Structure formats: structure tokens, C-alpha cells
């Protein structure tokens, strides 16, 4: 798996950080994931997409970089596939 700062064989960046926002890209340049990254830790709201071009998941991280709060996974048609609530990285409600 490619690491942050690397590029795909076609020259597309794997990731890019602008201020507190970190964006990961698919090889085709579309956004794979995006959210706040502070001191190397994912924080706040993050959005994840599938390479097929649809929203896959939205979730939140706390200041420690662990899942905290609502996480929703979507089907290709936009309907909700799964919903979970986390507290400090542990599922507390499905």
C-alpha cells in the first residue's frame, strides 16, 4: 500500500495535506477520503468514498484519533447500509 506523500505510477498524488485537511486520492484523482488531520491524527468528521464514485462512509474521530460518535455506511444508491455509534473507539450502539 502506498504511503502518504507518495505518488501512483501515473503521477497522481496518494495524499495531500492543506492546513488541517488531509485528502487521500484514488489513482484516477478522485477523492478517496478527506477530513481533519492534526498532529498526525484523524480528527472530527471524515468522509470516505468508493472508487466507483459514490459516498461510502461518514464518521467522526476524537482528538486521540479514534472513532467517536456516529458512523454511517451507505449503499451505492445512497440508502443507509449500517449505522454505528462509537465512544473512544468502541461500538456503543448499532
TORMI-16730 format. One record per atom (N, C-alpha, C): atom name; x, y, z; residue number from 1. Coordinates in Angstrom, 1 decimal. Layout:
<sedrens>
- a X Y Z k
- CA X Y Z NUM
...
</sedrens>
This chain:
<sedrens>
- a X Y Z k
- N 0.8 -1.2 0.0 1
- CA 0.0 0.0 0.0 1
- C 0.9 1.2 0.0 1
- N 0.5 2.2 -0.8 2
- CA 1.3 3.5 -0.9 2
- C 1.1 4.3 0.4 2
- N 2.2 5.0 0.7 3
- CA 2.2 5.8 1.9 3
- C 1.9 7.3 1.6 3
- N 1.5 8.0 2.6 4
- CA 1.3 9.5 2.4 4
- C 2.5 10.1 1.8 4
- N 2.3 11.0 0.9 5
- CA 3.5 11.7 0.2 5
- C 3.9 11.0 -1.0 5
- N 3.5 9.8 -1.2 6
- CA 4.0 9.0 -2.4 6
- C 3.0 9.3 -3.6 6
- N 3.4 8.9 -4.8 7
- CA 2.5 9.0 -6.0 7
- C 2.3 7.7 -6.6 7
- N 1.1 7.6 -7.3 8
- CA 0.8 6.4 -8.0 8
- C 1.7 6.3 -9.3 8
- N 1.8 5.2 -10.0 9
- CA 2.6 5.1 -11.2 9
- C 2.3 6.1 -12.2 9
- N 1.0 6.6 -12.2 10
- CA 0.6 7.6 -13.2 10
- C 0.9 9.0 -12.8 10
- N 1.5 9.2 -11.7 11
- CA 1.9 10.5 -11.2 11
- C 0.9 11.2 -10.3 11
- N -0.3 10.6 -10.1 12
- CA -1.3 11.1 -9.2 12
- C -0.8 11.0 -7.7 12
- N -1.0 12.1 -7.0 13
- CA -0.7 12.0 -5.6 13
- C -1.5 11.0 -4.8 13
- N -1.0 10.3 -3.9 14
- CA -1.7 9.4 -3.0 14
- C -2.5 10.3 -2.0 14
- N -1.8 11.3 -1.5 15
- CA -2.5 12.2 -0.5 15
- C -1.9 13.6 -0.5 15
- N -2.6 14.5 0.1 16
- CA -2.2 15.9 0.2 16
- C -2.8 16.5 1.4 16
- N -1.9 17.2 2.1 17
- CA -2.4 18.0 3.3 17
- C -2.3 19.5 3.1 17
- N -3.5 20.1 3.3 18
- CA -3.6 21.6 3.1 18
- C -4.1 22.1 4.5 18
- N -3.3 22.8 5.2 19
- CA -3.7 23.2 6.6 19
- C -4.0 22.0 7.4 19
- N -5.2 21.9 8.0 20
- CA -5.6 20.8 8.8 20
- C -6.3 19.7 8.0 20
- N -6.5 19.9 6.8 21
- CA -7.3 19.0 6.0 21
- C -6.4 18.0 5.2 21
- N -6.6 16.7 5.4 22
- CA -5.9 15.7 4.7 22
- C -6.8 15.0 3.7 22
- N -6.3 14.9 2.4 23
- CA -7.1 14.3 1.4 23
- C -6.3 13.1 0.8 23
- N -7.0 12.0 0.8 24
- CA -6.4 10.8 0.1 24
- C -7.1 10.6 -1.2 24
- N -6.4 10.2 -2.3 25
- CA -6.9 10.1 -3.6 25
- C -6.8 8.7 -4.1 25
- N -7.8 8.4 -5.0 26
- CA -7.6 7.2 -5.8 26
- C -6.7 7.4 -7.0 26
- N -6.2 6.4 -7.6 27
- CA -5.3 6.5 -8.7 27
- C -5.8 7.4 -9.8 27
- N -7.2 7.5 -10.0 28
- CA -7.8 8.3 -11.0 28
- C -7.9 9.8 -10.7 28
- N -7.5 10.1 -9.4 29
- CA -7.6 11.5 -9.0 29
- C -8.8 11.9 -8.2 29
- N -9.8 11.0 -8.1 30
- CA -11.0 11.2 -7.3 30
- C -10.6 11.1 -5.9 30
- N -11.4 11.8 -5.0 31
- CA -11.1 11.7 -3.6 31
- C -11.6 10.4 -3.0 31
- N -10.7 9.8 -2.3 32
- CA -10.9 8.5 -1.6 32
- C -11.4 8.8 -0.1 32
- N -10.7 9.7 0.6 33
- CA -11.1 10.1 1.9 33
- C -10.6 11.5 2.2 33
- N -11.4 12.2 3.1 34
- CA -11.0 13.6 3.4 34
- C -11.5 13.9 4.8 34
- N -10.6 14.6 5.6 35
- CA -11.0 15.1 6.9 35
- C -9.8 15.8 7.5 35
- N -10.1 16.2 8.8 36
- CA -9.0 16.9 9.6 36
- C -7.9 15.9 10.0 36
- N -6.7 16.3 9.9 37
- CA -5.6 15.6 10.4 37
- C -4.7 16.5 11.2 37
- N -4.7 16.4 12.5 38
- CA -3.9 17.3 13.3 38
- C -2.9 16.5 14.1 38
- N -1.6 16.9 14.0 39
- CA -0.5 16.2 14.6 39
- C -0.5 14.7 14.3 39
- N -0.8 14.4 13.0 40
- CA -0.8 13.0 12.6 40
- C -1.9 12.2 13.0 40
- N -3.0 12.8 13.5 41
- CA -4.2 12.0 14.0 41
- C -5.4 12.5 13.3 41
- N -6.2 11.6 12.8 42
- CA -7.5 11.9 12.2 42
- C -8.4 12.4 13.3 42
- N -9.1 13.6 13.0 43
- CA -10.0 14.2 14.0 43
- C -11.2 14.7 13.3 43
- N -12.3 14.8 14.1 44
- CA -13.5 15.4 13.5 44
- C -14.1 14.5 12.5 44
- N -14.9 15.2 11.6 45
- CA -15.6 14.5 10.5 45
- C -14.7 14.0 9.4 45
- N -14.9 12.8 9.0 46
- CA -14.2 12.2 7.8 46
- C -15.2 11.6 6.9 46
- N -14.9 11.8 5.6 47
- CA -15.8 11.3 4.5 47
- C -15.0 10.3 3.7 47
- N -15.6 9.2 3.4 48
- CA -14.9 8.1 2.6 48
- C -15.7 7.8 1.4 48
- N -15.1 7.7 0.3 49
- CA -15.8 7.4 -1.0 49
- C -15.3 6.0 -1.6 49
- N -16.1 5.4 -2.4 50
- CA -15.7 4.2 -3.1 50
- C -15.1 4.6 -4.5 50
- N -14.2 3.8 -5.0 51
- CA -13.7 4.2 -6.3 51
- C -14.7 4.2 -7.4 51
- N -15.8 3.5 -7.2 52
- CA -16.9 3.5 -8.2 52
- C -17.6 4.9 -8.2 52
- N -17.3 5.8 -7.3 53
- CA -17.8 7.1 -7.4 53
- C -18.9 7.5 -6.5 53
- N -19.2 6.7 -5.5 54
- CA -20.2 7.0 -4.5 54
- C -19.7 7.2 -3.1 54
- N -20.5 7.9 -2.3 55
- CA -20.2 8.1 -0.9 55
- C -20.3 6.7 -0.2 55
- N -19.3 6.3 0.5 56
- CA -19.3 5.1 1.2 56
- C -19.6 5.2 2.7 56
- N -18.9 6.1 3.3 57
- CA -19.0 6.2 4.8 57
- C -18.7 7.6 5.3 57
- N -19.4 8.0 6.4 58
- CA -19.1 9.2 7.1 58
- C -19.0 8.9 8.5 58
- N -17.9 9.4 9.2 59
- CA -17.7 9.1 10.6 59
- C -16.8 10.2 11.2 59
- N -16.7 10.0 12.5 60
- CA -16.0 11.0 13.4 60
- C -14.9 10.4 14.2 60
- N -13.9 11.2 14.4 61
- CA -12.8 10.8 15.3 61
- C -12.6 11.8 16.4 61
- N -12.2 11.3 17.6 62
- CA -11.9 12.3 18.7 62
- C -10.5 12.8 18.6 62
- N -10.1 13.6 19.5 63
- CA -8.7 14.2 19.5 63
- C -7.6 13.2 19.6 63
- N -7.9 12.0 20.0 64
- CA -6.9 11.0 20.1 64
- C -6.8 10.2 18.8 64
- N -7.7 10.5 17.9 65
- CA -7.6 9.8 16.6 65
- C -8.3 8.5 16.5 65
- N -9.3 8.3 17.5 66
- CA -10.1 7.0 17.4 66
- C -11.5 7.3 17.1 66
- N -12.2 6.4 16.6 67
- CA -13.6 6.5 16.2 67
- C -14.4 7.0 17.5 67
- N -15.2 8.0 17.3 68
- CA -16.0 8.5 18.4 68
- C -17.2 9.3 17.8 68
- N -18.4 8.8 18.1 69
- CA -19.6 9.4 17.6 69
- C -20.3 8.5 16.5 69
- N -21.1 9.2 15.7 70
- CA -21.8 8.5 14.7 70
- C -21.0 8.1 13.4 70
- N -21.2 6.8 13.0 71
- CA -20.6 6.4 11.7 71
- C -21.7 5.8 10.9 71
- N -21.8 6.2 9.7 72
- CA -22.9 5.8 8.8 72
- C -22.2 5.2 7.5 72
- N -22.6 4.0 7.1 73
- CA -22.1 3.4 5.8 73
- C -23.3 3.4 4.9 73
- N -23.0 3.7 3.6 74
- CA -24.1 3.9 2.6 74
- C -23.9 2.8 1.5 74
- N -25.1 2.5 0.9 75
- CA -25.2 1.6 -0.3 75
- C -24.9 2.5 -1.5 75
- N -24.6 1.9 -2.6 76
- CA -24.4 2.7 -3.9 76
- C -25.6 3.6 -4.2 76
- N -26.8 3.2 -3.8 77
- CA -27.9 4.1 -4.2 77
- C -28.2 5.2 -3.2 77
- N -27.3 5.3 -2.2 78
- CA -27.4 6.4 -1.2 78
- C -28.2 6.0 0.1 78
- N -28.8 4.9 0.1 79
- CA -29.6 4.5 1.3 79
- C -28.6 4.0 2.3 79
- N -29.0 4.0 3.6 80
- CA -28.1 3.7 4.7 80
- C -28.0 2.2 4.8 80
- N -26.8 1.7 4.8 81
- CA -26.5 0.3 4.9 81
- C -26.3 -0.1 6.4 81
- N -25.6 0.7 7.1 82
- CA -25.3 0.4 8.5 82
- C -25.0 1.7 9.3 82
- N -25.4 1.7 10.5 83
- CA -25.2 2.9 11.4 83
- C -24.7 2.4 12.7 83
- N -23.6 3.0 13.2 84
- CA -23.0 2.6 14.5 84
- C -22.6 3.9 15.2 84
- N -22.6 3.8 16.5 85
- CA -22.1 4.9 17.4 85
- C -21.0 4.4 18.2 85
- N -19.9 5.2 18.2 86
- CA -18.7 4.8 18.9 86
- C -18.4 5.7 20.1 86
- N -17.8 5.2 21.1 87
- CA -17.3 6.0 22.2 87
- C -15.9 5.5 22.4 87
- N -14.9 6.4 22.2 88
- CA -13.5 6.1 22.4 88
- C -13.1 4.8 21.7 88
- N -13.5 4.6 20.5 89
- CA -13.1 3.5 19.6 89
- C -13.9 2.2 19.8 89
- N -14.9 2.2 20.7 90
- CA -15.7 1.0 20.9 90
- C -17.2 1.3 20.5 90
- N -17.8 0.3 19.9 91
- CA -19.2 0.4 19.5 91
- C -20.1 0.4 20.7 91
- N -20.9 1.4 20.8 92
- CA -21.9 1.5 22.0 92
- C -23.3 1.4 21.5 92
- N -23.6 1.5 20.2 93
- CA -24.9 1.4 19.7 93
- C -24.9 1.0 18.2 93
- N -25.7 0.1 17.8 94
- CA -25.8 -0.3 16.4 94
- C -27.1 0.1 15.8 94
</sedrens>
